[in-house]
């Protein structure tokens, strides 16, 4: 070995040995003078503290972090002067292990190569007045260090925190941050601009409440990952970022900054995640937000970005969160939207300057598309404003087969079997219990060539088309074509103040209908006379009556309609009328008829009155005026008005009458037997009574040689009272081709017939040539007059006999 090399090795070994001896000596000195060293250290540190630092024990180790000198402080406590008042210890640690750079220590500088803290509790407390226990570090040392030229910043190389609880409890700003550090390892470099650090951490976030009123973000979430950060001493900004960060098991990218020069210091977080489940995302937010979001769900993960800005002073932070959703399923209270895609934005700063509050929050949706109850739709723009009293607005478009309505309405309102529908609407609605409530809509709904069965009334409509035009308050309906069986109806209408009444008072809705029809078969709409059918449907969790679909059945049943009809031909059973015009008012109670007139049986018929419903039947009261109708056709059309003994086959001539009656109709539209009450005045011209058995039977007894099978009546005026199963015949004169008679009494449709007749035996043919009415009246009762009484017994059998009182009933 070369001489110079031997000498160099000897010198190096001597230096190492010297270094070891010095370290060993220093370690021995500290161990043997522990009390004195602790006193010296605490005294020196307490010089710059406005409080008290205590150290329970100190240990040294030469070889643990050689060549640095390892000093372990145990049971370290750091308290400010106000501790007895607030009882928050700033630092309380079981073990505080520091590796000091020996070389720098010989020069009088404290450079910490490594620091380990184990079993510590760090509690930064600020009371409601603004006093903080960190005031322990605020003792003014400017004068003491002035002119020394020394850098008092202690530099730390590596650090390791284990089982450390870190708390920031700010009662004045209403903020609470608490983290349980299972592991936090890192190293720090000190460039000229400040410092730079890298850390690896595993921390449980027990609280990150920017506002204790609203609760904590990421509460009880495990945080893991690697962070890189730095501090710029000129700007006072601490910057942190991580591409390997996990919160509650979900991966995030995080960028954060803290401006320490501002008073109070502010912060900014920017967080992104490419695959995050909805419920996982909502669980990261404060309860005032997550409780609302948890009422909804998306089945598949979504992409989100979040910006959180605020200060460590009072007030909530600014939030701006975006979400990208593609081919997902969105569910909420009582509803599900399939095939959902949209871009969403949430911010609590809708109007700048109004504060970061729920009331100033907005959820914006764009390019929203989905399918609700098999109804595909698009919302190009939509918003929910003010999360305290939410209001939803947006533009809604949809185009789909009309049969898809069956999924929406179920079987309680209508069933569609054909047709198409399209909607273009702008809506605005309150949200009550997180359900759309009482939406106000503007725009159009078009239904084309649809076949519909209206379930509550069991009425079928074919090839139906309709257009609905919604304004802010009113609804106009036009281009309506409805076909039910052979009926074809063309309609247009208007409803004033529609949307307000739709929810608040559906019984006050009045639809103004203009109806025209070439062929109207009343029987095909007779279902409206029946009671509403209640169909059992699958129960859905809808919790408010403001839902537009839930309300539809109620509106259809309770709304009123003012109908103005013009029909070329009207059919009802055997009744046929032409040139029909009518004004009807339909309500929940029934139908009011006014100004109704038709041409029928060669004459005309006018009608006014009401039809109203109870649980089983339909009651009516009608005033009719009949002018010169063919009596045979008239009786045939109305099924003989419930009479059985006298029918259209017994009548001929032309009838005029006025009638005021009440009665009942069945749900099938037929007259309820024996239900009619009222009065009727008739006038018959050129009439004939054909094969009327009661008179034929009388004729066999009184006029065996006269033909009573065809009795011609040039004119007959009569007044009747209809009393259910009886018809009261007010006194009247019958002048016919076969006999003359004065008649009065009661005709019983079942029993109770009691009719008196004075019948002169004089044959009216003998006076056929007399034209003087006065002379004819005198000759009318000449000769023998039969006083006849027709009555039935308890069984209803009619008996004909003499009227012994010789008085006509009712005279």
VOMISE-755810 format. One record per residue (C-alpha): x, y, z; residue in three letters; residue number from 1. Coordinates in steps of 0.1 Angstrom, whole numbers, m for minus. Layout:
REM residues N
east/north/up/code/pos
X/Y/Z/ALA/NUM;
...
REM end
This chain:
REM residues 811
east/north/up/code/pos
0/0/0/UNK/1;
12/34/m9/UNK/2;
25/55/20/UNK/3;
2/84/12/UNK/4;
m29/61/12/UNK/5;
m19/46/46/UNK/6;
m16/81/61/UNK/7;
m50/92/46/UNK/8;
m68/61/60/UNK/9;
m52/67/94/UNK/10;
m63/104/94/UNK/11;
m99/94/83/UNK/12;
m102/67/109/UNK/13;
m89/91/135/UNK/14;
m116/117/125/UNK/15;
m144/91/126/UNK/16;
m132/79/159/UNK/17;
m131/114/172/UNK/18;
m166/121/159/UNK/19;
m179/89/176/UNK/20;
m161/98/208/UNK/21;
m176/133/208/UNK/22;
m211/120/201/UNK/23;
m207/93/227/UNK/24;
m195/119/251/UNK/25;
m224/142/243/UNK/26;
m249/113/247/UNK/27;
m233/103/280/UNK/28;
m234/139/292/UNK/29;
m270/143/283/UNK/30;
m279/110/300/UNK/31;
m260/119/332/UNK/32;
m272/154/333/UNK/33;
m307/148/322/UNK/34;
m324/171/346/UNK/35;
m301/199/338/UNK/36;
m305/193/300/UNK/37;
m343/192/302/UNK/38;
m342/225/322/UNK/39;
m319/241/296/UNK/40;
m340/229/266/UNK/41;
m373/240/281/UNK/42;
m359/273/294/UNK/43;
m345/280/259/UNK/44;
m377/271/241/UNK/45;
m399/289/266/UNK/46;
m381/321/259/UNK/47;
m400/324/226/UNK/48;
m433/311/240/UNK/49;
m462/330/256/UNK/50;
m471/299/276/UNK/51;
m454/268/290/UNK/52;
m436/239/275/UNK/53;
m429/209/297/UNK/54;
m408/178/289/UNK/55;
m412/147/310/UNK/56;
m380/129/300/UNK/57;
m352/130/274/UNK/58;
m332/101/259/UNK/59;
m304/100/234/UNK/60;
m293/74/209/UNK/61;
m259/75/191/UNK/62;
m264/49/165/UNK/63;
m302/50/158/UNK/64;
m298/77/132/UNK/65;
m260/80/129/UNK/66;
m243/103/122/UNK/67;
m271/125/135/UNK/68;
m277/126/172/UNK/69;
m311/113/181/UNK/70;
m329/130/210/UNK/71;
m362/116/222/UNK/72;
m384/138/243/UNK/73;
m412/120/261/UNK/74;
m445/133/276/UNK/75;
m442/167/260/UNK/76;
m469/192/268/UNK/77;
m474/227/253/UNK/78;
m501/250/268/UNK/79;
m509/287/265/UNK/80;
m514/310/294/UNK/81;
m552/308/291/UNK/82;
m553/270/294/UNK/83;
m571/270/328/UNK/84;
m600/289/312/UNK/85;
m605/269/280/UNK/86;
m587/235/289/UNK/87;
m574/229/254/UNK/88;
m538/216/254/UNK/89;
m521/228/222/UNK/90;
m497/198/221/UNK/91;
m496/167/241/UNK/92;
m474/139/229/UNK/93;
m462/106/243/UNK/94;
m430/106/222/UNK/95;
m412/134/203/UNK/96;
m381/120/186/UNK/97;
m357/144/170/UNK/98;
m325/136/150/UNK/99;
m302/167/151/UNK/100;
m275/173/125/UNK/101;
m243/171/146/UNK/102;
m221/192/123/UNK/103;
m246/221/122/UNK/104;
m251/218/159/UNK/105;
m213/224/165/UNK/106;
m217/256/144/UNK/107;
m246/267/167/UNK/108;
m274/259/142/UNK/109;
m303/236/148/UNK/110;
m310/215/118/UNK/111;
m334/186/124/UNK/112;
m326/157/100/UNK/113;
m356/137/112/UNK/114;
m386/141/135/UNK/115;
m409/114/148/UNK/116;
m441/122/167/UNK/117;
m460/92/182/UNK/118;
m491/92/203/UNK/119;
m498/130/200/UNK/120;
m528/152/203/UNK/121;
m525/186/186/UNK/122;
m555/208/194/UNK/123;
m557/243/179/UNK/124;
m585/261/197/UNK/125;
m602/295/191/UNK/126;
m630/306/213/UNK/127;
m661/326/204/UNK/128;
m643/359/211/UNK/129;
m614/351/187/UNK/130;
m587/342/212/UNK/131;
m566/312/201/UNK/132;
m543/290/220/UNK/133;
m517/294/191/UNK/134;
m511/328/207/UNK/135;
m484/309/226/UNK/136;
m461/315/196/UNK/137;
m468/353/193/UNK/138;
m442/366/218/UNK/139;
m423/394/201/UNK/140;
m387/384/195/UNK/141;
m378/411/170/UNK/142;
m358/432/194/UNK/143;
m339/403/208/UNK/144;
m328/390/174/UNK/145;
m323/424/158/UNK/146;
m288/428/143/UNK/147;
m277/392/151/UNK/148;
m278/382/114/UNK/149;
m289/347/125/UNK/150;
m317/328/107/UNK/151;
m340/315/134/UNK/152;
m359/292/111/UNK/153;
m354/257/123/UNK/154;
m351/234/93/UNK/155;
m366/199/93/UNK/156;
m354/172/69/UNK/157;
m377/142/73/UNK/158;
m407/137/95/UNK/159;
m430/108/106/UNK/160;
m463/112/125/UNK/161;
m480/81/139/UNK/162;
m512/79/161/UNK/163;
m516/116/160/UNK/164;
m549/134/165/UNK/165;
m550/169/149/UNK/166;
m578/192/157/UNK/167;
m587/227/146/UNK/168;
m617/239/167/UNK/169;
m626/275/158/UNK/170;
m657/285/177/UNK/171;
m658/320/163/UNK/172;
m657/310/127/UNK/173;
m679/279/135/UNK/174;
m653/255/119/UNK/175;
m641/222/131/UNK/176;
m614/200/116/UNK/177;
m603/168/132/UNK/178;
m581/142/117/UNK/179;
m567/110/132/UNK/180;
m533/104/117/UNK/181;
m525/67/114/UNK/182;
m494/74/93/UNK/183;
m479/106/78/UNK/184;
m444/103/65/UNK/185;
m425/129/45/UNK/186;
m395/150/38/UNK/187;
m389/187/34/UNK/188;
m364/207/14/UNK/189;
m356/243/19/UNK/190;
m349/262/m13/UNK/191;
m345/300/m12/UNK/192;
m382/306/m20/UNK/193;
m395/287/11/UNK/194;
m399/250/14/UNK/195;
m410/219/m6/UNK/196;
m424/187/8/UNK/197;
m435/152/m2/UNK/198;
m457/131/21/UNK/199;
m473/97/22/UNK/200;
m503/96/45/UNK/201;
m531/75/59/UNK/202;
m556/96/79/UNK/203;
m591/92/92/UNK/204;
m611/124/87/UNK/205;
m634/127/117/UNK/206;
m646/162/108/UNK/207;
m640/187/81/UNK/208;
m667/212/89/UNK/209;
m663/246/72/UNK/210;
m695/254/90/UNK/211;
m705/235/121/UNK/212;
m741/247/114/UNK/213;
m742/225/83/UNK/214;
m719/197/94/UNK/215;
m688/180/81/UNK/216;
m675/172/46/UNK/217;
m658/137/42/UNK/218;
m669/128/77/UNK/219;
m654/95/90/UNK/220;
m637/89/56/UNK/221;
m603/72/54/UNK/222;
m578/94/34/UNK/223;
m548/77/18/UNK/224;
m522/88/m8/UNK/225;
m491/108/m17/UNK/226;
m490/145/m17/UNK/227;
m465/170/m30/UNK/228;
m465/206/m18/UNK/229;
m446/237/m12/UNK/230;
m445/271/4/UNK/231;
m435/304/m14/UNK/232;
m423/328/13/UNK/233;
m428/358/m10/UNK/234;
m464/351/m18/UNK/235;
m473/333/14/UNK/236;
m490/305/m6/UNK/237;
m489/268/2/UNK/238;
m496/246/m28/UNK/239;
m505/209/m26/UNK/240;
m513/184/m53/UNK/241;
m518/146/m57/UNK/242;
m525/122/m86/UNK/243;
m526/93/m62/UNK/244;
m553/102/m36/UNK/245;
m581/81/m21/UNK/246;
m610/93/0/UNK/247;
m633/66/14/UNK/248;
m619/40/m10/UNK/249;
m625/62/m41/UNK/250;
m597/76/m63/UNK/251;
m593/113/m68/UNK/252;
m569/139/m82/UNK/253;
m565/168/m58/UNK/254;
m550/202/m61/UNK/255;
m551/227/m32/UNK/256;
m537/261/m22/UNK/257;
m536/281/10/UNK/258;
m529/318/11/UNK/259;
m513/325/46/UNK/260;
m507/362/40/UNK/261;
m544/369/39/UNK/262;
m561/374/72/UNK/263;
m579/351/77/UNK/264;
m561/327/55/UNK/265;
m580/314/25/UNK/266;
m580/280/7/UNK/267;
m589/265/m26/UNK/268;
m595/228/m33/UNK/269;
m599/214/m68/UNK/270;
m609/177/m69/UNK/271;
m617/154/m98/UNK/272;
m629/118/m100/UNK/273;
m635/98/m132/UNK/274;
m655/70/m116/UNK/275;
m676/78/m86/UNK/276;
m709/64/m74/UNK/277;
m736/89/m66/UNK/278;
m740/78/m30/UNK/279;
m703/78/m24/UNK/280;
m701/114/m38/UNK/281;
m730/126/m16/UNK/282;
m714/110/15/UNK/283;
m684/133/10/UNK/284;
m705/165/13/UNK/285;
m720/183/43/UNK/286;
m753/169/56/UNK/287;
m773/200/44/UNK/288;
m764/189/9/UNK/289;
m760/151/12/UNK/290;
m795/147/29/UNK/291;
m811/161/m2/UNK/292;
m789/142/m27/UNK/293;
m795/109/m9/UNK/294;
m831/110/m19/UNK/295;
m819/104/m55/UNK/296;
m795/79/m69/UNK/297;
m776/70/m101/UNK/298;
m769/33/m106/UNK/299;
m735/37/m124/UNK/300;
m704/57/m116/UNK/301;
m702/93/m128/UNK/302;
m673/117/m135/UNK/303;
m672/148/m112/UNK/304;
m651/179/m106/UNK/305;
m654/200/m75/UNK/306;
m640/234/m66/UNK/307;
m642/245/m29/UNK/308;
m630/280/m20/UNK/309;
m633/297/14/UNK/310;
m615/312/43/UNK/311;
m606/300/78/UNK/312;
m628/328/91/UNK/313;
m666/328/95/UNK/314;
m689/318/67/UNK/315;
m695/289/43/UNK/316;
m671/281/14/UNK/317;
m679/286/m22/UNK/318;
m688/253/m40/UNK/319;
m688/246/m77/UNK/320;
m694/209/m86/UNK/321;
m698/194/m121/UNK/322;
m709/159/m131/UNK/323;
m710/140/m164/UNK/324;
m736/112/m166/UNK/325;
m739/88/m195/UNK/326;
m765/60/m201/UNK/327;
m774/58/m164/UNK/328;
m805/52/m143/UNK/329;
m817/81/m122/UNK/330;
m842/73/m94/UNK/331;
m860/96/m69/UNK/332;
m890/95/m45/UNK/333;
m915/74/m64/UNK/334;
m900/76/m98/UNK/335;
m873/63/m121/UNK/336;
m858/77/m153/UNK/337;
m840/53/m175/UNK/338;
m812/58/m201/UNK/339;
m802/91/m185/UNK/340;
m774/112/m199/UNK/341;
m767/148/m189/UNK/342;
m741/174/m178/UNK/343;
m748/189/m144/UNK/344;
m735/218/m124/UNK/345;
m741/227/m88/UNK/346;
m730/259/m71/UNK/347;
m740/278/m40/UNK/348;
m733/312/m56/UNK/349;
m761/315/m81/UNK/350;
m763/353/m77/UNK/351;
m729/368/m69/UNK/352;
m729/388/m36/UNK/353;
m759/369/m21/UNK/354;
m737/346/m1/UNK/355;
m728/309/m3/UNK/356;
m761/295/11/UNK/357;
m788/269/2/UNK/358;
m811/297/m8/UNK/359;
m785/310/m33/UNK/360;
m778/275/m47/UNK/361;
m786/262/m82/UNK/362;
m784/229/m100/UNK/363;
m781/233/m137/UNK/364;
m787/205/m162/UNK/365;
m779/206/m199/UNK/366;
m783/180/m227/UNK/367;
m805/160/m204/UNK/368;
m821/130/m220/UNK/369;
m839/100/m206/UNK/370;
m871/79/m205/UNK/371;
m897/83/m178/UNK/372;
m924/56/m178/UNK/373;
m913/46/m214/UNK/374;
m917/83/m224/UNK/375;
m884/94/m239/UNK/376;
m877/131/m235/UNK/377;
m850/157/m238/UNK/378;
m844/188/m215/UNK/379;
m820/211/m234/UNK/380;
m816/233/m203/UNK/381;
m830/228/m168/UNK/382;
m824/243/m134/UNK/383;
m833/238/m97/UNK/384;
m830/271/m79/UNK/385;
m830/278/m41/UNK/386;
m825/245/m23/UNK/387;
m844/259/8/UNK/388;
m876/264/m13/UNK/389;
m866/247/m46/UNK/390;
m880/259/m79/UNK/391;
m874/237/m110/UNK/392;
m874/253/m145/UNK/393;
m865/239/m179/UNK/394;
m874/232/m215/UNK/395;
m889/198/m221/UNK/396;
m892/180/m255/UNK/397;
m905/145/m263/UNK/398;
m918/124/m292/UNK/399;
m931/89/m288/UNK/400;
m958/64/m297/UNK/401;
m991/72/m278/UNK/402;
m991/36/m264/UNK/403;
m963/46/m241/UNK/404;
m988/67/m222/UNK/405;
m1001/34/m208/UNK/406;
m970/31/m187/UNK/407;
m974/66/m173/UNK/408;
m1012/66/m166/UNK/409;
m1014/30/m156/UNK/410;
m1050/18/m160/UNK/411;
m1067/44/m139/UNK/412;
m1072/72/m165/UNK/413;
m1069/60/m201/UNK/414;
m1056/32/m223/UNK/415;
m1040/40/m256/UNK/416;
m1037/14/m285/UNK/417;
m1025/36/m314/UNK/418;
m1012/70/m324/UNK/419;
m982/93/m318/UNK/420;
m975/122/m294/UNK/421;
m950/150/m292/UNK/422;
m944/177/m266/UNK/423;
m925/209/m265/UNK/424;
m929/226/m231/UNK/425;
m912/251/m208/UNK/426;
m920/243/m172/UNK/427;
m916/260/m138/UNK/428;
m925/242/m107/UNK/429;
m921/241/m69/UNK/430;
m904/211/m54/UNK/431;
m922/199/m23/UNK/432;
m906/169/m5/UNK/433;
m883/166/m35/UNK/434;
m912/160/m59/UNK/435;
m922/182/m88/UNK/436;
m953/200/m75/UNK/437;
m978/221/m95/UNK/438;
m957/228/m126/UNK/439;
m966/258/m146/UNK/440;
m960/250/m183/UNK/441;
m961/268/m216/UNK/442;
m958/252/m250/UNK/443;
m976/225/m270/UNK/444;
m987/189/m267/UNK/445;
m999/172/m299/UNK/446;
m1017/138/m301/UNK/447;
m1023/124/m336/UNK/448;
m1044/94/m348/UNK/449;
m1048/79/m314/UNK/450;
m1072/52/m302/UNK/451;
m1081/58/m266/UNK/452;
m1103/41/m240/UNK/453;
m1113/66/m213/UNK/454;
m1113/41/m184/UNK/455;
m1135/59/m157/UNK/456;
m1164/61/m182/UNK/457;
m1155/31/m204/UNK/458;
m1157/52/m236/UNK/459;
m1136/44/m267/UNK/460;
m1124/70/m291/UNK/461;
m1109/62/m325/UNK/462;
m1085/82/m347/UNK/463;
m1083/110/m322/UNK/464;
m1062/140/m327/UNK/465;
m1057/170/m305/UNK/466;
m1034/199/m299/UNK/467;
m1029/216/m266/UNK/468;
m1014/251/m264/UNK/469;
m1003/262/m229/UNK/470;
m997/298/m221/UNK/471;
m987/311/m187/UNK/472;
m1023/309/m173/UNK/473;
m1046/296/m201/UNK/474;
m1050/265/m222/UNK/475;
m1063/264/m257/UNK/476;
m1072/232/m274/UNK/477;
m1077/229/m312/UNK/478;
m1074/206/m342/UNK/479;
m1094/181/m322/UNK/480;
m1108/151/m340/UNK/481;
m1126/125/m319/UNK/482;
m1142/94/m332/UNK/483;
m1162/72/m310/UNK/484;
m1179/43/m329/UNK/485;
m1197/60/m358/UNK/486;
m1196/95/m342/UNK/487;
m1171/120/m356/UNK/488;
m1166/151/m335/UNK/489;
m1145/182/m344/UNK/490;
m1137/204/m314/UNK/491;
m1118/234/m302/UNK/492;
m1118/249/m268/UNK/493;
m1102/272/m242/UNK/494;
m1097/271/m204/UNK/495;
m1089/304/m187/UNK/496;
m1066/303/m156/UNK/497;
m1061/266/m163/UNK/498;
m1029/257/m144/UNK/499;
m1038/275/m112/UNK/500;
m1072/258/m111/UNK/501;
m1058/225/m122/UNK/502;
m1042/219/m87/UNK/503;
m1061/243/m64/UNK/504;
m1097/240/m76/UNK/505;
m1103/215/m104/UNK/506;
m1140/218/m99/UNK/507;
m1138/255/m110/UNK/508;
m1122/247/m143/UNK/509;
m1146/256/m171/UNK/510;
m1138/243/m206/UNK/511;
m1153/264/m234/UNK/512;
m1159/239/m261/UNK/513;
m1170/245/m297/UNK/514;
m1182/212/m312/UNK/515;
m1192/204/m347/UNK/516;
m1203/169/m359/UNK/517;
m1216/155/m391/UNK/518;
m1229/124/m373/UNK/519;
m1234/123/m335/UNK/520;
m1245/91/m319/UNK/521;
m1255/100/m283/UNK/522;
m1255/64/m272/UNK/523;
m1217/62/m278/UNK/524;
m1212/89/m251/UNK/525;
m1238/76/m227/UNK/526;
m1209/64/m204/UNK/527;
m1207/100/m191/UNK/528;
m1241/93/m174/UNK/529;
m1226/64/m155/UNK/530;
m1208/67/m122/UNK/531;
m1171/70/m124/UNK/532;
m1153/36/m123/UNK/533;
m1125/33/m98/UNK/534;
m1098/11/m111/UNK/535;
m1073/m5/m88/UNK/536;
m1038/5/m99/UNK/537;
m1003/m3/m87/UNK/538;
m996/19/m58/UNK/539;
m967/43/m63/UNK/540;
m949/63/m36/UNK/541;
m962/97/m46/UNK/542;
m965/119/m16/UNK/543;
m982/150/m29/UNK/544;
m1013/158/m48/UNK/545;
m995/184/m69/UNK/546;
m982/157/m92/UNK/547;
m995/165/m127/UNK/548;
m1003/129/m135/UNK/549;
m1019/120/m102/UNK/550;
m1041/151/m106/UNK/551;
m1053/143/m141/UNK/552;
m1080/118/m132/UNK/553;
m1094/142/m106/UNK/554;
m1095/171/m131/UNK/555;
m1112/150/m158/UNK/556;
m1139/140/m134/UNK/557;
m1144/174/m117/UNK/558;
m1138/199/m144/UNK/559;
m1168/217/m159/UNK/560;
m1174/222/m196/UNK/561;
m1195/248/m214/UNK/562;
m1203/231/m247/UNK/563;
m1217/247/m278/UNK/564;
m1228/220/m303/UNK/565;
m1237/221/m339/UNK/566;
m1245/186/m354/UNK/567;
m1259/178/m388/UNK/568;
m1274/145/m376/UNK/569;
m1280/133/m340/UNK/570;
m1289/97/m333/UNK/571;
m1300/82/m300/UNK/572;
m1315/47/m301/UNK/573;
m1344/52/m325/UNK/574;
m1343/90/m323/UNK/575;
m1330/109/m353/UNK/576;
m1327/146/m354/UNK/577;
m1311/171/m378/UNK/578;
m1297/206/m376/UNK/579;
m1291/202/m339/UNK/580;
m1278/231/m318/UNK/581;
m1273/231/m281/UNK/582;
m1256/248/m252/UNK/583;
m1246/224/m225/UNK/584;
m1228/229/m192/UNK/585;
m1211/197/m178/UNK/586;
m1199/196/m142/UNK/587;
m1193/170/m115/UNK/588;
m1230/171/m107/UNK/589;
m1242/165/m142/UNK/590;
m1254/182/m173/UNK/591;
m1273/215/m177/UNK/592;
m1290/219/m210/UNK/593;
m1301/253/m224/UNK/594;
m1310/265/m259/UNK/595;
m1311/230/m273/UNK/596;
m1332/225/m305/UNK/597;
m1334/199/m332/UNK/598;
m1355/191/m362/UNK/599;
m1373/158/m358/UNK/600;
m1402/139/m373/UNK/601;
m1412/167/m396/UNK/602;
m1413/193/m368/UNK/603;
m1390/207/m341/UNK/604;
m1381/200/m306/UNK/605;
m1367/225/m280/UNK/606;
m1353/215/m247/UNK/607;
m1338/229/m216/UNK/608;
m1331/214/m182/UNK/609;
m1306/194/m161/UNK/610;
m1293/159/m157/UNK/611;
m1275/153/m124/UNK/612;
m1261/122/m108/UNK/613;
m1261/103/m76/UNK/614;
m1243/71/m68/UNK/615;
m1265/48/m89/UNK/616;
m1288/68/m112/UNK/617;
m1291/100/m131/UNK/618;
m1319/125/m123/UNK/619;
m1332/149/m148/UNK/620;
m1357/178/m150/UNK/621;
m1366/190/m184/UNK/622;
m1388/216/m201/UNK/623;
m1396/207/m236/UNK/624;
m1415/223/m265/UNK/625;
m1426/201/m293/UNK/626;
m1439/218/m325/UNK/627;
m1458/198/m351/UNK/628;
m1440/165/m350/UNK/629;
m1453/133/m364/UNK/630;
m1467/118/m333/UNK/631;
m1461/82/m344/UNK/632;
m1424/89/m351/UNK/633;
m1421/109/m320/UNK/634;
m1434/81/m297/UNK/635;
m1412/56/m315/UNK/636;
m1381/77/m311/UNK/637;
m1386/80/m273/UNK/638;
m1397/44/m267/UNK/639;
m1433/54/m260/UNK/640;
m1421/75/m230/UNK/641;
m1424/44/m208/UNK/642;
m1461/38/m216/UNK/643;
m1471/2/m223/UNK/644;
m1509/4/m231/UNK/645;
m1506/31/m257/UNK/646;
m1477/31/m281/UNK/647;
m1466/47/m314/UNK/648;
m1486/19/m331/UNK/649;
m1518/34/m316/UNK/650;
m1511/69/m328/UNK/651;
m1512/90/m359/UNK/652;
m1512/127/m364/UNK/653;
m1491/158/m356/UNK/654;
m1482/167/m321/UNK/655;
m1474/200/m304/UNK/656;
m1468/201/m267/UNK/657;
m1451/217/m237/UNK/658;
m1438/195/m210/UNK/659;
m1422/200/m176/UNK/660;
m1411/168/m161/UNK/661;
m1385/152/m137/UNK/662;
m1373/117/m138/UNK/663;
m1344/93/m138/UNK/664;
m1321/77/m163/UNK/665;
m1302/45/m158/UNK/666;
m1264/44/m164/UNK/667;
m1272/29/m197/UNK/668;
m1292/59/m207/UNK/669;
m1327/44/m205/UNK/670;
m1357/58/m187/UNK/671;
m1362/43/m152/UNK/672;
m1398/30/m153/UNK/673;
m1423/49/m133/UNK/674;
m1398/77/m124/UNK/675;
m1414/106/m143/UNK/676;
m1432/134/m126/UNK/677;
m1445/166/m141/UNK/678;
m1471/182/m164/UNK/679;
m1477/180/m201/UNK/680;
m1500/200/m223/UNK/681;
m1506/186/m258/UNK/682;
m1523/196/m290/UNK/683;
m1530/169/m316/UNK/684;
m1540/179/m352/UNK/685;
m1553/155/m378/UNK/686;
m1548/126/m354/UNK/687;
m1561/91/m351/UNK/688;
m1562/66/m323/UNK/689;
m1556/31/m337/UNK/690;
m1565/m2/m321/UNK/691;
m1564/13/m286/UNK/692;
m1577/m17/m265/UNK/693;
m1592/2/m235/UNK/694;
m1616/21/m258/UNK/695;
m1622/m10/m279/UNK/696;
m1632/m28/m247/UNK/697;
m1655/1/m237/UNK/698;
m1670/0/m272/UNK/699;
m1679/m36/m269/UNK/700;
m1700/m27/m239/UNK/701;
m1714/7/m250/UNK/702;
m1711/9/m288/UNK/703;
m1712/m26/m302/UNK/704;
m1720/m13/m337/UNK/705;
m1694/13/m340/UNK/706;
m1658/8/m353/UNK/707;
m1635/19/m325/UNK/708;
m1603/4/m341/UNK/709;
m1596/37/m360/UNK/710;
m1608/68/m344/UNK/711;
m1600/100/m362/UNK/712;
m1595/131/m341/UNK/713;
m1594/164/m360/UNK/714;
m1581/183/m329/UNK/715;
m1574/174/m293/UNK/716;
m1562/196/m265/UNK/717;
m1553/180/m232/UNK/718;
m1535/186/m200/UNK/719;
m1519/158/m180/UNK/720;
m1501/154/m147/UNK/721;
m1476/126/m146/UNK/722;
m1470/112/m112/UNK/723;
m1447/82/m115/UNK/724;
m1469/52/m120/UNK/725;
m1500/73/m126/UNK/726;
m1511/99/m152/UNK/727;
m1538/123/m141/UNK/728;
m1560/133/m170/UNK/729;
m1574/167/m164/UNK/730;
m1610/172/m177/UNK/731;
m1610/173/m215/UNK/732;
m1632/169/m245/UNK/733;
m1626/142/m271/UNK/734;
m1643/149/m304/UNK/735;
m1637/121/m328/UNK/736;
m1651/103/m358/UNK/737;
m1666/76/m337/UNK/738;
m1677/91/m305/UNK/739;
m1676/122/m284/UNK/740;
m1666/121/m247/UNK/741;
m1658/141/m217/UNK/742;
m1629/124/m199/UNK/743;
m1612/129/m166/UNK/744;
m1595/107/m140/UNK/745;
m1563/88/m133/UNK/746;
m1546/63/m156/UNK/747;
m1525/38/m136/UNK/748;
m1495/24/m154/UNK/749;
m1497/m6/m130/UNK/750;
m1527/m1/m107/UNK/751;
m1548/28/m96/UNK/752;
m1567/35/m128/UNK/753;
m1599/54/m122/UNK/754;
m1613/72/m153/UNK/755;
m1648/86/m157/UNK/756;
m1663/94/m191/UNK/757;
m1695/109/m203/UNK/758;
m1702/95/m237/UNK/759;
m1732/107/m257/UNK/760;
m1748/79/m277/UNK/761;
m1754/103/m305/UNK/762;
m1732/93/m335/UNK/763;
m1709/122/m344/UNK/764;
m1714/113/m381/UNK/765;
m1750/127/m378/UNK/766;
m1735/161/m372/UNK/767;
m1707/160/m397/UNK/768;
m1724/186/m419/UNK/769;
m1727/212/m392/UNK/770;
m1701/239/m394/UNK/771;
m1714/263/m367/UNK/772;
m1694/256/m336/UNK/773;
m1721/269/m312/UNK/774;
m1748/248/m328/UNK/775;
m1725/218/m328/UNK/776;
m1717/222/m291/UNK/777;
m1755/222/m283/UNK/778;
m1762/191/m303/UNK/779;
m1731/173/m290/UNK/780;
m1748/159/m258/UNK/781;
m1784/154/m272/UNK/782;
m1800/122/m265/UNK/783;
m1788/95/m242/UNK/784;
m1755/101/m224/UNK/785;
m1737/72/m209/UNK/786;
m1719/78/m176/UNK/787;
m1690/53/m175/UNK/788;
m1664/46/m150/UNK/789;
m1633/25/m157/UNK/790;
m1613/14/m127/UNK/791;
m1591/m15/m117/UNK/792;
m1591/m38/m87/UNK/793;
m1563/m46/m64/UNK/794;
m1549/m71/m89/UNK/795;
m1548/m44/m116/UNK/796;
m1576/m59/m136/UNK/797;
m1596/m32/m154/UNK/798;
m1634/m31/m148/UNK/799;
m1659/m11/m168/UNK/800;
m1691/0/m152/UNK/801;
m1716/29/m147/UNK/802;
m1707/61/m130/UNK/803;
m1735/63/m106/UNK/804;
m1727/99/m95/UNK/805;
m1731/112/m130/UNK/806;
m1701/134/m123/UNK/807;
m1669/136/m143/UNK/808;
m1639/133/m119/UNK/809;
m1622/166/m116/UNK/810;
m1652/188/m128/UNK/811;
REM end
